[in-house]
Amino acid sequence: MSGDRSFAVEPTAIGPQALIPGVAPIGLAERLALRAAAPLEPKRPQRPCDHGLFDLNARNQLELFAAPEGRS
């Protein structure tokens, strides 16, 4: 168990970060590949899907041909 216990250090924007032996730091190429493979995000928030099966307001509407109250 006697060995060199010092870690390699990588400078970052928030200060020096210790690297674990045997673990390679994530490089710029890996970061760019991850962002390129990620799904696209909308530029502005999307409106909710409120038509067809997902229209919650349509479920609250009255029937078009309902029997008048008191009659069957």
LINFEN-V884346 format. One record per residue. N is the residue number from 1. SS is DSSP state (hx for helix, st for strand, lp for the rest). Layout:
n,ss
N,SS
N,SS
//
This chain:
n,ss
1,lp
2,lp
3,lp
4,lp
5,lp
6,lp
7,lp
8,st
9,st
10,st
11,st
12,st
13,lp
14,lp
15,st
16,st
17,st
18,st
19,st
20,lp
21,lp
22,lp
23,lp
24,lp
25,lp
26,lp
27,lp
28,hx
29,hx
30,hx
31,hx
32,hx
33,hx
34,hx
35,hx
36,hx
37,hx
38,lp
39,lp
40,lp
41,lp
42,lp
43,lp
44,lp
45,lp
46,lp
47,lp
48,lp
49,lp
50,lp
51,lp
52,hx
53,hx
54,hx
55,lp
56,lp
57,lp
58,hx
59,hx
60,hx
61,lp
62,lp
63,lp
64,lp
65,lp
66,lp
67,lp
68,lp
69,lp
70,lp
71,lp
72,lp
//
